[in-house]
Amino acid sequence: MTTELQVKMETISGLIHFIRGEKAILDVDLARLYEVPTKVLKQAVRRNLSRFPADFMFELTEDEALSLRSQIVTSKKGGTKYLPFAFTEQGVAMLSSVLNSDKAIEVNITIMRAFVQMRKFLETNKELAEKIEELERTVYSHDEDILLIFETIKQLMHKKSQPMEPVGFKIPQVKRS
């Protein structure tokens, strides 16, 4: 994989958001990647709405748009009067049939690879999360044992602070006359 493609994939991965439990990319980000105005992308989608069922593309609510805007720290200045579309992985794949250009095909391939890379990353983290949960369960099942050890240590420390009788062989004192 070339360095330029790697940089693009990292950039694209940063544009993938979790919205309504789905990994999705916003229309404005896709338009920038495709190097077309957002208006052109949205018009092409609206002319082909039958290709974009709800699990491929959905329009954000005002609350979602505001929340996302605050998360990605963008200003409203120069914003749009329309709510953004969010495209899932399948929706992005469908865009290649709507935006039929060499640039769109190249960008779509890179986006698909970024989605796959993110899926692998999430699967790896899922395994790690499961292992941590298992470790926590193991630790919690030994809580009583650990508490008993601490209690024993405290008792030993307490006993140590009390004067102890000398240990060992005592030589009887012989009286000399």
Buried (B, 14 or more C-beta within 10 A) or exposed (E): EEEEEEEBBEEBBEBBBEBEEBBBBBBBBBBBBBEBEBEEBBEBBEEBEEBBEEEBBBBBEEEBBEEBBEEEEEEEEEEEEEBBBBBBBBBBBBBBEBBEEEEBEBBBEBBBBBBEBBEEEEEEEEEEEEEEEEEEEEEEEEEEEEEEEEEEEEEEEEEEEEEEEEEEEEEEEEEEE
